[in-house]
Amino acid sequence: MDNTETMAKLALITGASRGIGKALAKGLHEDGWKVVLIARNEKKLKALAKNLNSKSSKKKAWIFAGDVSDRDFVKASAKDILANIGTPNLLINGAAINHHGTLTVTHEQFEEQMAVNVAGAFNFLKAFVPAMKKQGSGYIINISSIAGKVGFAGSGSYVTTKFALNGLSESLFHELVPEGIKVTSICPSWVDTDMAAYSGIPGDEMIHVKDILKTVRYLLDLGPNAVPKEVVISCVPFV
Ligand SMILES: NC(=O)c1ccc[n+]([C@@H]2O[C@H](COP(=O)([O-])OP(=O)(O)OC[C@H]3O[C@@H](n4cnc5c(N)ncnc54)[C@H](OP(=O)(O)O)[C@@H]3O)[C@@H](O)[C@H]2O)c1
C-alpha cells in the first residue's frame, strides 16, 4: 500500500472552484494533501476533482457543491465528510462575494454578502471545529482581506464583512490555539482573480494566487509553537 497516500492529511477548502481557493486546492494536492472542495459551481468543481484524481492512484479529491450560506447544505455535507472522508486537518474558509459600494448597495446585497462572507465561514467553523477539538489538532485559515484591516471609500459593505470575519478569526485564535488548533487570518490586498477584475488594475500589478499558496505553505511549515494571528499582504504598486 502507498503509505504517503494512506497517511495524507485532509484539507477542506471553500471557494475552491476558481481564484485563490482553486490555486490552494491544486497546490495542497501537489503537496500530498487530500482535498475536499466546496463551491456552488458543480461543473467547475467536478473538472478540478477529475484532474486532481487523475494524478494519484487513490481518490484524493472530493466535491460538495452548494452555497456556504445554506446551513442545511453545510450540515449535511459535514455529516457526510466526517463519516466517510475524515476530520479535516486544515479548514480554509475562502468563499466570498464582493458587492461594490457602501450605502449604495441594496439591503438584499448587504445581507447576502454578510451571509456568504461571514455566516458562511461561521457555518463551516461550527460544523468542523468540534471534530477538530476531539482530534486535538488542526489548522483554520480564514481568507480575509486588507479590507478587514482598513476601510475603503466605495467598498464599505465588503469591508464590513471582512472586519467581521477578522473579529471571528481573532476570537477563535484565542479560544482554539490553547486547544492545539492554530487559527490564522490571511489579509491580502488586490489578488489577480475574477473578484478583482472590476478594478481595471492590470493582473501583473496585483498579488498572484501563487503568493497566497506560498503564504499557506509557510504557515503550515511553521513549528508547533509558532502561529501568526494574521498575515497582512500589501500589493507593491499600491503601497
Ligand atoms: N481577489 C482579491 O483581490 C482578494 C483580495 C483580498 C481577499 N480576497 C478574498 O479571497 C477569497 C477568494 O476570493 P477570490 O479572489 O479567489 O475570488 P473569486 O475568484 O471570485 O472566487 C470566489 C470563490 O468563492 C466561491 N463562492 C462565492 N460565493 C459562494 C457561495 N455562496 N457558496 C459557496 N461558494 C461561493 C466561488 O465559487 P462559486 O461561484 O462556484 O460558488 C469561488 O470559488 C475571498 O474570501 C475574497 O474575499 C480576494
The ligand as an ORCA input file, in Angstrom:
! r2SCAN-3c Opt
* xyz 0 1
  N      -9.140     38.912     -5.349
  C      -8.810     39.827     -4.453
  O      -8.360     40.944     -4.766
  C      -8.937     39.492     -2.986
  C      -8.243     40.304     -2.071
  C      -8.339     40.022     -0.710
  C      -9.097     38.961     -0.290
  N      -9.780     38.185     -1.181
  C     -10.562     37.081     -0.655
  O     -10.065     35.858     -1.164
  C     -11.102     34.881     -1.165
  C     -11.168     34.209     -2.527
  O     -11.542     35.195     -3.479
  P     -11.047     35.168     -4.993
  O     -10.288     36.401     -5.212
  O     -10.450     33.862     -5.308
  O     -12.474     35.384     -5.699
  P     -13.220     34.612     -6.856
  O     -12.284     34.266     -7.936
  O     -14.419     35.429     -7.128
  O     -13.648     33.229     -6.142
  C     -14.612     33.207     -5.126
  C     -14.866     31.763     -4.747
  O     -15.894     31.724     -3.753
  C     -16.931     30.861     -4.197
  N     -18.214     31.331     -3.691
  C     -18.758     32.579     -3.805
  N     -19.962     32.619     -3.228
  C     -20.190     31.368     -2.727
  C     -21.267     30.786     -2.018
  N     -22.354     31.480     -1.694
  N     -21.164     29.488     -1.658
  C     -20.078     28.748     -1.999
  N     -19.022     29.260     -2.655
  C     -19.078     30.546     -3.019
  C     -16.854     30.924     -5.718
  O     -17.386     29.754     -6.320
  P     -18.826     29.605     -6.997
  O     -19.099     30.860     -7.751
  O     -18.659     28.379     -7.828
  O     -19.752     29.385     -5.847
  C     -15.353     30.941     -5.920
  O     -14.829     29.642     -5.845
  C     -12.371     35.633     -0.788
  O     -12.614     35.440      0.589
  C     -12.021     37.079     -1.056
  O     -12.789     37.959     -0.286
  C      -9.698     38.431     -2.531
*
